[in-house]
Amino acid sequence: MPGKIDSPEIVTFSVSMSGTEAYSFAQWLKRRQFDDLRKRAVDEEDALNMDRAADKIRDALREAGFFPR
């Protein structure tokens, strides 16, 4: 079931956004810090899952040409 917590199932989705939005989000992903995630997470494992998901989105943005230095 999609959206289920702790599901081992792989989820694939597509997002449409402007180049400005993509670049800005890529900038935010570059600047995020683990402490920011940890403050909003239920526990350490939740923060690690957030961090891994953010890395995957950052990688997809990079592949689309949005990889700020």
PDB file of N, CA, C, O and CB in Angstrom:
ATOM      1  N   MET A   1       0.839  -1.169   0.000  1.00  0.00           N
ATOM      2  CA  MET A   1       0.000   0.000   0.000  1.00  0.00           C
ATOM      3  C   MET A   1       0.894   1.244   0.000  1.00  0.00           C
ATOM      4  O   MET A   1       1.673   1.426   0.935  1.00  0.00           O
ATOM      5  CB  MET A   1      -0.960  -0.009   1.217  1.00  0.00           C
ATOM      6  N   PRO A   2       0.805   2.104  -1.018  1.00  0.00           N
ATOM      7  CA  PRO A   2       1.604   3.328  -1.038  1.00  0.00           C
ATOM      8  C   PRO A   2       1.296   4.212   0.163  1.00  0.00           C
ATOM      9  O   PRO A   2       0.154   4.304   0.615  1.00  0.00           O
ATOM     10  CB  PRO A   2       1.358   4.100  -2.331  1.00  0.00           C
ATOM     11  N   GLY A   3       2.331   4.853   0.662  1.00  0.00           N
ATOM     12  CA  GLY A   3       2.161   5.748   1.793  1.00  0.00           C
ATOM     13  C   GLY A   3       2.258   5.057   3.140  1.00  0.00           C
ATOM     14  O   GLY A   3       2.219   5.715   4.180  1.00  0.00           O
ATOM     15  N   LYS A   4       2.383   3.753   3.133  1.00  0.00           N
ATOM     16  CA  LYS A   4       2.465   3.008   4.389  1.00  0.00           C
ATOM     17  C   LYS A   4       3.823   3.253   5.042  1.00  0.00           C
ATOM     18  O   LYS A   4       4.855   3.210   4.372  1.00  0.00           O
ATOM     19  CB  LYS A   4       2.239   1.490   4.147  1.00  0.00           C
ATOM     20  N   ILE A   5       3.820   3.503   6.320  1.00  0.00           N
ATOM     21  CA  ILE A   5       5.053   3.730   7.060  1.00  0.00           C
ATOM     22  C   ILE A   5       5.829   2.422   7.153  1.00  0.00           C
ATOM     23  O   ILE A   5       5.248   1.355   7.348  1.00  0.00           O
ATOM     24  CB  ILE A   5       4.758   4.298   8.471  1.00  0.00           C
ATOM     25  N   ASP A   6       7.150   2.518   7.012  1.00  0.00           N
ATOM     26  CA  ASP A   6       8.051   1.367   7.087  1.00  0.00           C
ATOM     27  C   ASP A   6       7.802   0.341   5.996  1.00  0.00           C
ATOM     28  O   ASP A   6       8.004  -0.854   6.210  1.00  0.00           O
ATOM     29  CB  ASP A   6       7.923   0.706   8.425  1.00  0.00           C
ATOM     30  N   SER A   7       7.365   0.795   4.827  1.00  0.00           N
ATOM     31  CA  SER A   7       7.138  -0.110   3.713  1.00  0.00           C
ATOM     32  C   SER A   7       8.430  -0.324   2.933  1.00  0.00           C
ATOM     33  O   SER A   7       9.100   0.651   2.594  1.00  0.00           O
ATOM     34  CB  SER A   7       6.040   0.434   2.791  1.00  0.00           C
ATOM     35  N   PRO A   8       8.799  -1.562   2.641  1.00  0.00           N
ATOM     36  CA  PRO A   8       9.995  -1.823   1.842  1.00  0.00           C
ATOM     37  C   PRO A   8       9.747  -1.578   0.348  1.00  0.00           C
ATOM     38  O   PRO A   8      10.681  -1.598  -0.454  1.00  0.00           O
ATOM     39  CB  PRO A   8      10.465  -3.261   2.063  1.00  0.00           C
ATOM     40  N   GLU A   9       8.495  -1.348  -0.011  1.00  0.00           N
ATOM     41  CA  GLU A   9       8.115  -1.146  -1.409  1.00  0.00           C
ATOM     42  C   GLU A   9       8.792   0.097  -1.991  1.00  0.00           C
ATOM     43  O   GLU A   9       8.862   1.133  -1.330  1.00  0.00           O
ATOM     44  CB  GLU A   9       6.589  -1.022  -1.532  1.00  0.00           C
ATOM     45  N   ILE A  10       9.287  -0.004  -3.223  1.00  0.00           N
ATOM     46  CA  ILE A  10       9.900   1.125  -3.918  1.00  0.00           C
ATOM     47  C   ILE A  10       8.783   1.992  -4.499  1.00  0.00           C
ATOM     48  O   ILE A  10       7.849   1.487  -5.121  1.00  0.00           O
ATOM     49  CB  ILE A  10      10.884   0.638  -5.043  1.00  0.00           C
ATOM     50  N   VAL A  11       8.894   3.289  -4.288  1.00  0.00           N
ATOM     51  CA  VAL A  11       7.911   4.241  -4.778  1.00  0.00           C
ATOM     52  C   VAL A  11       8.585   5.127  -5.823  1.00  0.00           C
ATOM     53  O   VAL A  11       9.676   5.649  -5.591  1.00  0.00           O
ATOM     54  CB  VAL A  11       7.315   5.095  -3.609  1.00  0.00           C
ATOM     55  N   THR A  12       7.943   5.292  -6.958  1.00  0.00           N
ATOM     56  CA  THR A  12       8.440   6.159  -8.015  1.00  0.00           C
ATOM     57  C   THR A  12       7.384   7.222  -8.271  1.00  0.00           C
ATOM     58  O   THR A  12       6.195   6.923  -8.382  1.00  0.00           O
ATOM     59  CB  THR A  12       8.770   5.353  -9.318  1.00  0.00           C
ATOM     60  N   PHE A  13       7.838   8.472  -8.363  1.00  0.00           N
ATOM     61  CA  PHE A  13       6.881   9.537  -8.651  1.00  0.00           C
ATOM     62  C   PHE A  13       7.553  10.610  -9.496  1.00  0.00           C
ATOM     63  O   PHE A  13       8.779  10.682  -9.581  1.00  0.00           O
ATOM     64  CB  PHE A  13       6.318  10.144  -7.343  1.00  0.00           C
ATOM     65  N   SER A  14       6.729  11.434 -10.111  1.00  0.00           N
ATOM     66  CA  SER A  14       7.208  12.494 -10.985  1.00  0.00           C
ATOM     67  C   SER A  14       6.695  13.831 -10.452  1.00  0.00           C
ATOM     68  O   SER A  14       5.577  13.922  -9.945  1.00  0.00           O
ATOM     69  CB  SER A  14       6.747  12.260 -12.461  1.00  0.00           C
ATOM     70  N   VAL A  15       7.522  14.856 -10.574  1.00  0.00           N
ATOM     71  CA  VAL A  15       7.138  16.194 -10.122  1.00  0.00           C
ATOM     72  C   VAL A  15       7.445  17.164 -11.252  1.00  0.00           C
ATOM     73  O   VAL A  15       8.507  17.090 -11.869  1.00  0.00           O
ATOM     74  CB  VAL A  15       7.891  16.600  -8.798  1.00  0.00           C
ATOM     75  N   SER A  16       6.525  18.064 -11.520  1.00  0.00           N
ATOM     76  CA  SER A  16       6.754  19.123 -12.506  1.00  0.00           C
ATOM     77  C   SER A  16       6.919  20.435 -11.761  1.00  0.00           C
ATOM     78  O   SER A  16       6.119  20.761 -10.884  1.00  0.00           O
ATOM     79  CB  SER A  16       5.581  19.209 -13.543  1.00  0.00           C
ATOM     80  N   MET A  17       7.961  21.192 -12.110  1.00  0.00           N
ATOM     81  CA  MET A  17       8.185  22.495 -11.492  1.00  0.00           C
ATOM     82  C   MET A  17       8.979  23.360 -12.457  1.00  0.00           C
ATOM     83  O   MET A  17       9.570  22.868 -13.419  1.00  0.00           O
ATOM     84  CB  MET A  17       8.928  22.356 -10.128  1.00  0.00           C
ATOM     85  N   SER A  18       8.980  24.634 -12.186  1.00  0.00           N
ATOM     86  CA  SER A  18       9.744  25.543 -13.032  1.00  0.00           C
ATOM     87  C   SER A  18      11.234  25.351 -12.778  1.00  0.00           C
ATOM     88  O   SER A  18      11.634  24.782 -11.762  1.00  0.00           O
ATOM     89  CB  SER A  18       9.333  27.010 -12.775  1.00  0.00           C
ATOM     90  N   GLY A  19      12.045  25.830 -13.704  1.00  0.00           N
ATOM     91  CA  GLY A  19      13.486  25.778 -13.514  1.00  0.00           C
ATOM     92  C   GLY A  19      13.912  26.560 -12.281  1.00  0.00           C
ATOM     93  O   GLY A  19      14.837  26.158 -11.575  1.00  0.00           O
ATOM     94  N   THR A  20      13.244  27.666 -12.025  1.00  0.00           N
ATOM     95  CA  THR A  20      13.553  28.471 -10.831  1.00  0.00           C
ATOM     96  C   THR A  20      13.278  27.672  -9.564  1.00  0.00           C
ATOM     97  O   THR A  20      14.084  27.674  -8.634  1.00  0.00           O
ATOM     98  CB  THR A  20      12.729  29.779 -10.823  1.00  0.00           C
ATOM     99  N   GLU A  21      12.139  26.992  -9.531  1.00  0.00           N
ATOM    100  CA  GLU A  21      11.809  26.168  -8.366  1.00  0.00           C
ATOM    101  C   GLU A  21      12.802  25.023  -8.203  1.00  0.00           C
ATOM    102  O   GLU A  21      13.245  24.736  -7.091  1.00  0.00           O
ATOM    103  CB  GLU A  21      10.384  25.613  -8.489  1.00  0.00           C
ATOM    104  N   ALA A  22      13.152  24.372  -9.305  1.00  0.00           N
ATOM    105  CA  ALA A  22      14.091  23.254  -9.243  1.00  0.00           C
ATOM    106  C   ALA A  22      15.452  23.725  -8.732  1.00  0.00           C
ATOM    107  O   ALA A  22      16.059  23.074  -7.882  1.00  0.00           O
ATOM    108  CB  ALA A  22      14.238  22.593 -10.628  1.00  0.00           C
ATOM    109  N   TYR A  23      15.926  24.845  -9.247  1.00  0.00           N
ATOM    110  CA  TYR A  23      17.224  25.358  -8.813  1.00  0.00           C
ATOM    111  C   TYR A  23      17.184  25.744  -7.336  1.00  0.00           C
ATOM    112  O   TYR A  23      18.110  25.433  -6.586  1.00  0.00           O
ATOM    113  CB  TYR A  23      17.640  26.568  -9.670  1.00  0.00           C
ATOM    114  N   SER A  24      16.122  26.415  -6.922  1.00  0.00           N
ATOM    115  CA  SER A  24      16.001  26.828  -5.518  1.00  0.00           C
ATOM    116  C   SER A  24      15.923  25.625  -4.589  1.00  0.00           C
ATOM    117  O   SER A  24      16.528  25.621  -3.516  1.00  0.00           O
ATOM    118  CB  SER A  24      14.767  27.711  -5.326  1.00  0.00           C
ATOM    119  N   PHE A  25      15.183  24.612  -5.000  1.00  0.00           N
ATOM    120  CA  PHE A  25      15.082  23.417  -4.155  1.00  0.00           C
ATOM    121  C   PHE A  25      16.414  22.687  -4.093  1.00  0.00           C
ATOM    122  O   PHE A  25      16.796  22.177  -3.040  1.00  0.00           O
ATOM    123  CB  PHE A  25      13.989  22.474  -4.679  1.00  0.00           C
ATOM    124  N   ALA A  26      17.124  22.634  -5.217  1.00  0.00           N
ATOM    125  CA  ALA A  26      18.449  22.023  -5.222  1.00  0.00           C
ATOM    126  C   ALA A  26      19.390  22.782  -4.283  1.00  0.00           C
ATOM    127  O   ALA A  26      20.209  22.175  -3.594  1.00  0.00           O
ATOM    128  CB  ALA A  26      19.025  21.993  -6.654  1.00  0.00           C
ATOM    129  N   GLN A  27      19.269  24.110  -4.261  1.00  0.00           N
ATOM    130  CA  GLN A  27      20.073  24.917  -3.333  1.00  0.00           C
ATOM    131  C   GLN A  27      19.744  24.548  -1.884  1.00  0.00           C
ATOM    132  O   GLN A  27      20.643  24.381  -1.060  1.00  0.00           O
ATOM    133  CB  GLN A  27      19.826  26.434  -3.573  1.00  0.00           C
ATOM    134  N   TRP A  28      18.463  24.424  -1.584  1.00  0.00           N
ATOM    135  CA  TRP A  28      18.053  24.077  -0.218  1.00  0.00           C
ATOM    136  C   TRP A  28      18.582  22.693   0.167  1.00  0.00           C
ATOM    137  O   TRP A  28      19.073  22.490   1.278  1.00  0.00           O
ATOM    138  CB  TRP A  28      16.510  24.114  -0.088  1.00  0.00           C
ATOM    139  N   LEU A  29      18.473  21.746  -0.767  1.00  0.00           N
ATOM    140  CA  LEU A  29      18.977  20.398  -0.476  1.00  0.00           C
ATOM    141  C   LEU A  29      20.472  20.425  -0.212  1.00  0.00           C
ATOM    142  O   LEU A  29      20.968  19.688   0.640  1.00  0.00           O
ATOM    143  CB  LEU A  29      18.667  19.443  -1.636  1.00  0.00           C
ATOM    144  N   LYS A  30      21.195  21.274  -0.941  1.00  0.00           N
ATOM    145  CA  LYS A  30      22.645  21.379  -0.743  1.00  0.00           C
ATOM    146  C   LYS A  30      22.958  21.950   0.644  1.00  0.00           C
ATOM    147  O   LYS A  30      23.938  21.554   1.276  1.00  0.00           O
ATOM    148  CB  LYS A  30      23.281  22.267  -1.843  1.00  0.00           C
ATOM    149  N   ARG A  31      22.124  22.877   1.111  1.00  0.00           N
ATOM    150  CA  ARG A  31      22.418  23.589   2.358  1.00  0.00           C
ATOM    151  C   ARG A  31      21.807  22.953   3.601  1.00  0.00           C
ATOM    152  O   ARG A  31      22.134  23.346   4.721  1.00  0.00           O
ATOM    153  CB  ARG A  31      21.938  24.993   2.249  1.00  0.00           C
ATOM    154  N   ARG A  32      20.933  21.986   3.416  1.00  0.00           N
ATOM    155  CA  ARG A  32      20.274  21.397   4.592  1.00  0.00           C
ATOM    156  C   ARG A  32      21.327  20.755   5.484  1.00  0.00           C
ATOM    157  O   ARG A  32      22.387  20.326   5.027  1.00  0.00           O
ATOM    158  CB  ARG A  32      19.197  20.346   4.169  1.00  0.00           C
ATOM    159  N   GLN A  33      21.005  20.703   6.746  1.00  0.00           N
ATOM    160  CA  GLN A  33      21.901  20.062   7.700  1.00  0.00           C
ATOM    161  C   GLN A  33      21.133  18.984   8.444  1.00  0.00           C
ATOM    162  O   GLN A  33      19.924  19.089   8.653  1.00  0.00           O
ATOM    163  CB  GLN A  33      22.503  21.095   8.690  1.00  0.00           C
ATOM    164  N   PHE A  34      21.848  17.961   8.833  1.00  0.00           N
ATOM    165  CA  PHE A  34      21.202  16.845   9.517  1.00  0.00           C
ATOM    166  C   PHE A  34      20.490  17.319  10.786  1.00  0.00           C
ATOM    167  O   PHE A  34      19.427  16.800  11.126  1.00  0.00           O
ATOM    168  CB  PHE A  34      22.234  15.762   9.862  1.00  0.00           C
ATOM    169  N   ASP A  35      21.056  18.285  11.477  1.00  0.00           N
ATOM    170  CA  ASP A  35      20.416  18.807  12.688  1.00  0.00           C
ATOM    171  C   ASP A  35      19.023  19.350  12.404  1.00  0.00           C
ATOM    172  O   ASP A  35      18.117  19.207  13.225  1.00  0.00           O
ATOM    173  CB  ASP A  35      21.276  19.898  13.308  1.00  0.00           C
ATOM    174  N   ASP A  36      18.849  19.983  11.227  1.00  0.00           N
ATOM    175  CA  ASP A  36      17.527  20.482  10.852  1.00  0.00           C
ATOM    176  C   ASP A  36      16.525  19.341  10.725  1.00  0.00           C
ATOM    177  O   ASP A  36      15.387  19.442  11.182  1.00  0.00           O
ATOM    178  CB  ASP A  36      17.605  21.262   9.536  1.00  0.00           C
ATOM    179  N   LEU A  37      16.964  18.262  10.102  1.00  0.00           N
ATOM    180  CA  LEU A  37      16.087  17.103   9.949  1.00  0.00           C
ATOM    181  C   LEU A  37      15.803  16.466  11.306  1.00  0.00           C
ATOM    182  O   LEU A  37      14.669  16.091  11.602  1.00  0.00           O
ATOM    183  CB  LEU A  37      16.715  16.070   8.994  1.00  0.00           C
ATOM    184  N   ARG A  38      16.827  16.351  12.113  1.00  0.00           N
ATOM    185  CA  ARG A  38      16.680  15.697  13.423  1.00  0.00           C
ATOM    186  C   ARG A  38      15.682  16.428  14.310  1.00  0.00           C
ATOM    187  O   ARG A  38      14.938  15.797  15.060  1.00  0.00           O
ATOM    188  CB  ARG A  38      18.033  15.614  14.130  1.00  0.00           C
ATOM    189  N   LYS A  39      15.662  17.752  14.229  1.00  0.00           N
ATOM    190  CA  LYS A  39      14.720  18.540  15.039  1.00  0.00           C
ATOM    191  C   LYS A  39      13.275  18.229  14.676  1.00  0.00           C
ATOM    192  O   LYS A  39      12.385  18.339  15.518  1.00  0.00           O
ATOM    193  CB  LYS A  39      14.986  20.038  14.862  1.00  0.00           C
ATOM    194  N   ARG A  40      13.040  17.846  13.439  1.00  0.00           N
ATOM    195  CA  ARG A  40      11.678  17.622  12.963  1.00  0.00           C
ATOM    196  C   ARG A  40      11.293  16.148  12.894  1.00  0.00           C
ATOM    197  O   ARG A  40      10.142  15.815  12.612  1.00  0.00           O
ATOM    198  CB  ARG A  40      11.512  18.240  11.611  1.00  0.00           C
ATOM    199  N   ALA A  41      12.248  15.277  13.151  1.00  0.00           N
ATOM    200  CA  ALA A  41      12.010  13.837  13.052  1.00  0.00           C
ATOM    201  C   ALA A  41      11.495  13.272  14.371  1.00  0.00           C
ATOM    202  O   ALA A  41      11.667  13.857  15.440  1.00  0.00           O
ATOM    203  CB  ALA A  41      13.294  13.112  12.637  1.00  0.00           C
ATOM    204  N   VAL A  42      10.862  12.123  14.253  1.00  0.00           N
ATOM    205  CA  VAL A  42      10.374  11.409  15.434  1.00  0.00           C
ATOM    206  C   VAL A  42      11.542  10.851  16.231  1.00  0.00           C
ATOM    207  O   VAL A  42      11.546  10.886  17.461  1.00  0.00           O
ATOM    208  CB  VAL A  42       9.412  10.273  15.030  1.00  0.00           C
ATOM    209  N   ASP A  43      12.546  10.331  15.503  1.00  0.00           N
ATOM    210  CA  ASP A  43      13.724   9.758  16.144  1.00  0.00           C
ATOM    211  C   ASP A  43      14.878   9.784  15.149  1.00  0.00           C
ATOM    212  O   ASP A  43      14.738  10.293  14.037  1.00  0.00           O
ATOM    213  CB  ASP A  43      13.447   8.303  16.642  1.00  0.00           C
ATOM    214  N   GLU A  44      16.006   9.239  15.550  1.00  0.00           N
ATOM    215  CA  GLU A  44      17.207   9.243  14.710  1.00  0.00           C
ATOM    216  C   GLU A  44      16.983   8.494  13.394  1.00  0.00           C
ATOM    217  O   GLU A  44      17.420   8.947  12.336  1.00  0.00           O
ATOM    218  CB  GLU A  44      18.381   8.619  15.469  1.00  0.00           C
ATOM    219  N   GLU A  45      16.311   7.365  13.462  1.00  0.00           N
ATOM    220  CA  GLU A  45      16.045   6.578  12.253  1.00  0.00           C
ATOM    221  C   GLU A  45      15.188   7.357  11.262  1.00  0.00           C
ATOM    222  O   GLU A  45      15.430   7.315  10.055  1.00  0.00           O
ATOM    223  CB  GLU A  45      15.354   5.259  12.617  1.00  0.00           C
ATOM    224  N   ASP A  46      14.190   8.063  11.772  1.00  0.00           N
ATOM    225  CA  ASP A  46      13.329   8.891  10.924  1.00  0.00           C
ATOM    226  C   ASP A  46      14.157   9.980  10.241  1.00  0.00           C
ATOM    227  O   ASP A  46      13.972  10.243   9.053  1.00  0.00           O
ATOM    228  CB  ASP A  46      12.184   9.525  11.759  1.00  0.00           C
ATOM    229  N   ALA A  47      15.060  10.609  10.974  1.00  0.00           N
ATOM    230  CA  ALA A  47      15.923  11.643  10.411  1.00  0.00           C
ATOM    231  C   ALA A  47      16.833  11.051   9.333  1.00  0.00           C
ATOM    232  O   ALA A  47      17.050  11.679   8.296  1.00  0.00           O
ATOM    233  CB  ALA A  47      16.766  12.305  11.520  1.00  0.00           C
ATOM    234  N   LEU A  48      17.354   9.872   9.565  1.00  0.00           N
ATOM    235  CA  LEU A  48      18.208   9.216   8.563  1.00  0.00           C
ATOM    236  C   LEU A  48      17.417   8.894   7.298  1.00  0.00           C
ATOM    237  O   LEU A  48      17.928   9.053   6.189  1.00  0.00           O
ATOM    238  CB  LEU A  48      18.825   7.925   9.140  1.00  0.00           C
ATOM    239  N   ASN A  49      16.181   8.446   7.457  1.00  0.00           N
ATOM    240  CA  ASN A  49      15.328   8.173   6.296  1.00  0.00           C
ATOM    241  C   ASN A  49      15.043   9.458   5.520  1.00  0.00           C
ATOM    242  O   ASN A  49      15.064   9.453   4.289  1.00  0.00           O
ATOM    243  CB  ASN A  49      14.005   7.516   6.740  1.00  0.00           C
ATOM    244  N   MET A  50      14.779  10.554   6.228  1.00  0.00           N
ATOM    245  CA  MET A  50      14.574  11.849   5.564  1.00  0.00           C
ATOM    246  C   MET A  50      15.815  12.240   4.775  1.00  0.00           C
ATOM    247  O   MET A  50      15.716  12.692   3.634  1.00  0.00           O
ATOM    248  CB  MET A  50      14.232  12.946   6.597  1.00  0.00           C
ATOM    249  N   ASP A  51      16.982  12.066   5.385  1.00  0.00           N
ATOM    250  CA  ASP A  51      18.241  12.439   4.757  1.00  0.00           C
ATOM    251  C   ASP A  51      18.490  11.612   3.496  1.00  0.00           C
ATOM    252  O   ASP A  51      18.913  12.151   2.474  1.00  0.00           O
ATOM    253  CB  ASP A  51      19.398  12.266   5.743  1.00  0.00           C
ATOM    254  N   ARG A  52      18.232  10.313   3.565  1.00  0.00           N
ATOM    255  CA  ARG A  52      18.420   9.453   2.387  1.00  0.00           C
ATOM    256  C   ARG A  52      17.448   9.830   1.272  1.00  0.00           C
ATOM    257  O   ARG A  52      17.820   9.838   0.099  1.00  0.00           O
ATOM    258  CB  ARG A  52      18.235   7.970   2.765  1.00  0.00           C
ATOM    259  N   ALA A  53      16.211  10.140   1.634  1.00  0.00           N
ATOM    260  CA  ALA A  53      15.227  10.545   0.626  1.00  0.00           C
ATOM    261  C   ALA A  53      15.638  11.862  -0.026  1.00  0.00           C
ATOM    262  O   ALA A  53      15.532  12.011  -1.243  1.00  0.00           O
ATOM    263  CB  ALA A  53      13.826  10.678   1.257  1.00  0.00           C
ATOM    264  N   ALA A  54      16.104  12.815   0.777  1.00  0.00           N
ATOM    265  CA  ALA A  54      16.557  14.099   0.240  1.00  0.00           C
ATOM    266  C   ALA A  54      17.725  13.905  -0.716  1.00  0.00           C
ATOM    267  O   ALA A  54      17.798  14.573  -1.747  1.00  0.00           O
ATOM    268  CB  ALA A  54      16.957  15.046   1.377  1.00  0.00           C
ATOM    269  N   ASP A  55      18.637  13.002  -0.385  1.00  0.00           N
ATOM    270  CA  ASP A  55      19.772  12.716  -1.267  1.00  0.00           C
ATOM    271  C   ASP A  55      19.300  12.164  -2.606  1.00  0.00           C
ATOM    272  O   ASP A  55      19.861  12.505  -3.648  1.00  0.00           O
ATOM    273  CB  ASP A  55      20.734  11.724  -0.601  1.00  0.00           C
ATOM    274  N   LYS A  56      18.290  11.326  -2.592  1.00  0.00           N
ATOM    275  CA  LYS A  56      17.770  10.755  -3.841  1.00  0.00           C
ATOM    276  C   LYS A  56      17.123  11.838  -4.701  1.00  0.00           C
ATOM    277  O   LYS A  56      17.282  11.844  -5.921  1.00  0.00           O
ATOM    278  CB  LYS A  56      16.749   9.635  -3.543  1.00  0.00           C
ATOM    279  N   ILE A  57      16.393  12.754  -4.065  1.00  0.00           N
ATOM    280  CA  ILE A  57      15.781  13.861  -4.813  1.00  0.00           C
ATOM    281  C   ILE A  57      16.870  14.778  -5.356  1.00  0.00           C
ATOM    282  O   ILE A  57      16.776  15.243  -6.492  1.00  0.00           O
ATOM    283  CB  ILE A  57      14.795  14.661  -3.915  1.00  0.00           C
ATOM    284  N   ARG A  58      17.893  15.043  -4.564  1.00  0.00           N
ATOM    285  CA  ARG A  58      19.017  15.860  -5.021  1.00  0.00           C
ATOM    286  C   ARG A  58      19.688  15.211  -6.228  1.00  0.00           C
ATOM    287  O   ARG A  58      20.040  15.901  -7.185  1.00  0.00           O
ATOM    288  CB  ARG A  58      20.039  16.063  -3.882  1.00  0.00           C
ATOM    289  N   ASP A  59      19.866  13.890  -6.191  1.00  0.00           N
ATOM    290  CA  ASP A  59      20.474  13.182  -7.316  1.00  0.00           C
ATOM    291  C   ASP A  59      19.612  13.316  -8.581  1.00  0.00           C
ATOM    292  O   ASP A  59      20.143  13.507  -9.676  1.00  0.00           O
ATOM    293  CB  ASP A  59      20.674  11.695  -6.963  1.00  0.00           C
ATOM    294  N   ALA A  60      18.298  13.217  -8.430  1.00  0.00           N
ATOM    295  CA  ALA A  60      17.403  13.362  -9.588  1.00  0.00           C
ATOM    296  C   ALA A  60      17.475  14.784 -10.152  1.00  0.00           C
ATOM    297  O   ALA A  60      17.454  14.973 -11.368  1.00  0.00           O
ATOM    298  CB  ALA A  60      15.944  13.020  -9.194  1.00  0.00           C
ATOM    299  N   LEU A  61      17.560  15.776  -9.272  1.00  0.00           N
ATOM    300  CA  LEU A  61      17.703  17.155  -9.746  1.00  0.00           C
ATOM    301  C   LEU A  61      19.036  17.337 -10.472  1.00  0.00           C
ATOM    302  O   LEU A  61      19.100  18.024 -11.492  1.00  0.00           O
ATOM    303  CB  LEU A  61      17.597  18.148  -8.565  1.00  0.00           C
ATOM    304  N   ARG A  62      20.072  16.738  -9.962  1.00  0.00           N
ATOM    305  CA  ARG A  62      21.392  16.814 -10.618  1.00  0.00           C
ATOM    306  C   ARG A  62      21.320  16.197 -12.012  1.00  0.00           C
ATOM    307  O   ARG A  62      21.844  16.764 -12.971  1.00  0.00           O
ATOM    308  CB  ARG A  62      22.478  16.091  -9.765  1.00  0.00           C
ATOM    309  N   GLU A  63      20.678  15.048 -12.125  1.00  0.00           N
ATOM    310  CA  GLU A  63      20.549  14.398 -13.426  1.00  0.00           C
ATOM    311  C   GLU A  63      19.746  15.257 -14.406  1.00  0.00           C
ATOM    312  O   GLU A  63      19.937  15.167 -15.619  1.00  0.00           O
ATOM    313  CB  GLU A  63      19.887  13.031 -13.267  1.00  0.00           C
ATOM    314  N   ALA A  64      18.845  16.092 -13.868  1.00  0.00           N
ATOM    315  CA  ALA A  64      18.051  16.994 -14.699  1.00  0.00           C
ATOM    316  C   ALA A  64      18.777  18.299 -14.989  1.00  0.00           C
ATOM    317  O   ALA A  64      18.240  19.180 -15.661  1.00  0.00           O
ATOM    318  CB  ALA A  64      16.728  17.285 -14.030  1.00  0.00           C
ATOM    319  N   GLY A  65      20.016  18.423 -14.472  1.00  0.00           N
ATOM    320  CA  GLY A  65      20.820  19.603 -14.757  1.00  0.00           C
ATOM    321  C   GLY A  65      20.806  20.664 -13.685  1.00  0.00           C
ATOM    322  O   GLY A  65      21.314  21.763 -13.907  1.00  0.00           O
ATOM    323  N   PHE A  66      20.243  20.372 -12.537  1.00  0.00           N
ATOM    324  CA  PHE A  66      20.172  21.342 -11.440  1.00  0.00           C
ATOM    325  C   PHE A  66      21.058  20.878 -10.292  1.00  0.00           C
ATOM    326  O   PHE A  66      20.607  20.192  -9.375  1.00  0.00           O
ATOM    327  CB  PHE A  66      18.707  21.529 -10.957  1.00  0.00           C
ATOM    328  N   PHE A  67      22.324  21.264 -10.362  1.00  0.00           N
ATOM    329  CA  PHE A  67      23.277  20.886  -9.332  1.00  0.00           C
ATOM    330  C   PHE A  67      24.116  22.084  -8.979  1.00  0.00           C
ATOM    331  O   PHE A  67      25.227  22.239  -9.485  1.00  0.00           O
ATOM    332  CB  PHE A  67      24.161  19.715  -9.788  1.00  0.00           C
ATOM    333  N   PRO A  68      23.590  22.949  -8.100  1.00  0.00           N
ATOM    334  CA  PRO A  68      24.344  24.151  -7.751  1.00  0.00           C
ATOM    335  C   PRO A  68      25.624  23.831  -7.004  1.00  0.00           C
ATOM    336  O   PRO A  68      25.688  22.860  -6.250  1.00  0.00           O
ATOM    337  CB  PRO A  68      23.491  25.075  -6.919  1.00  0.00           C
ATOM    338  N   ARG A  69      26.618  24.633  -7.211  1.00  0.00           N
ATOM    339  CA  ARG A  69      27.907  24.448  -6.533  1.00  0.00           C
ATOM    340  C   ARG A  69      27.923  25.172  -5.216  1.00  0.00           C
ATOM    341  O   ARG A  69      28.924  25.132  -4.502  1.00  0.00           O
ATOM    342  CB  ARG A  69      29.059  24.934  -7.407  1.00  0.00           C
TER     343      ARG A  69
END
